[in-house]
Amino acid sequence: MSYTVLARKYRPRTFHEVRGQDHTVRALVNALDYDRLHHAYLFSGTRGVGKTTLGRILANCLNCEQGVSSTPCGKCDCCIGLRDGSFIDLIEVDAASRTGVEDMRQLLENANLKPSMGRYRVYLIDEVHMLSTSSFNALLKTLEEPPEHVKFVLATTDPKKIPVTVLSRCLQFHLKNISPRTIRDQLQEVLDSENVSAETEALDVISQAADGSMRDALSIADQAISHGGGALTLANVSDMLGTARVNEVTAILELIVAGDRNGVIEFTQEMAARAVNYSDLLASLQRSIHAMSMFKVTRQLTEESLVRFAQKLSPEWLQVAYQVLLIGTRDLRFAPDHRIGFEMTMLRLLDFEPVEAYPVSEPPERNPISNTDDSSSVEQESTKTNSDPVEVSAKQDHFDEQESRDSEVAETEDSSKQSEISFEWFDIVKNLSIPIELKQGLYKTELVEKRGENLVLRSEPKDRSFWTESKILEVAAAIQDFLGESCSVSMQEGELLTETPAQRFSRIRNEAVEHEKDLRDRRKRERQERMEAAKQELENDAFVQALKRDFGARIGEIRLH
Ligand SMILES: [Zn+2]
């Protein structure tokens, strides 16, 4: 038996089998079942979303010998003919290869004759926007006064190129790009019935790479299966598509969540040995960060491998990480080489630590702020070589703390303790499960100290009316939940002395904005310097000097290319 490619073998034959185009299918089913048929349909949408498939199903529904309905019998001559391509009243044309007006005239010549086999003669014109103007005019004549027994199904990837006169005579349906989740489910179903084993991550990668096209997804799967000797593996799919592997993304997320700087550097070395495309890898990371941020809102995640990270990472961190990756990707071309750019971006990501909270009661040496000597030496190097302002963050406090110890100035010691406690508070607050209003209230407070089980907080006098007894109790309960130990909360009133969580958030944001601005300024400066150099070069040019001397020429505007 000859092998049929998956995309063809599993092409839907009934509306019931069509995936991801629910609203169009519903409209067509209703039109067929309630006899409200139009004489011309236009399906628009990107490639592989099901335009011609819907056209063929429609042709089948119109011609089944059992009568017009959304559920053709599948057994009559007409149904069978449509399946094996021998039904002569379905006329399929690829407009891309038959653009001329003569082609169109020839095609429509028989439109007035009764169909020879079925009830309707159906013209299915694919890529209809490719027709020439005169062809469109020829088509328009038939569209304006269509014979009873003729139906048109036009399909296009570019509806804007179709004349309004034609558009206005069609019932238009825009087919959506199919969501990665729908594609993945369908792939799984197909592979199950083919008895092909598939790795979950491989399905994830394909459903993303297919970019909304079911046909592309099935074609990629087809190729990957033959590459992989009958199984669908992540390694095969990744090698075939040349994308970063999902497990590379999860591997690096793992290291970042663990704050493992040495691990990240080893990982980068490994990637370099495999000649990985760093800009691809950054893009994959960005996609994952985006997916996890969406998960925070929708509670849905296509990539199962990311769920455990999404549950750990805070929405704020995801925002910052996205920004850092974005800047890192853009700056890749300024980096001496891509590996350095990638490494610096990863180290910068590690500087933001709002990943998991740590209990207030933990001894300082187990506090994530204090690193072991090994990791802090790497860290210092990274800070030395990268002076970007966005670096300044939680980790900076650590350096403040160390420096102060070295100099042994009591006052600095105090302020470093304060900064430590303010970071601690920041970390607790953003992880509390409390109503947003209450959380915003807490963002404007500071942690004064911890006396045994009692947390002493301070708020500004203007917020007095906000902090009712019951709110403070609610906060205490949430903190107790979070720390996993009993605690009480008391609220003082007065001037705030440390950075509040709200201030910390806006500082991190401002620093990111500053970094953007710096970058813009740098570009502007570089351009000016190049302009200056070009001007100087012109001034020194002997020919230009001669022009100036002999003809009084002046140098006008200089354009850089
Ligand atoms: Zn039938």
Residues whose N, C-alpha, C, O or C-beta is under 5 A from the ligand:
A	BS01	ZN	C64 E65 Q66 P72 C73 G74 K75 C76 C79
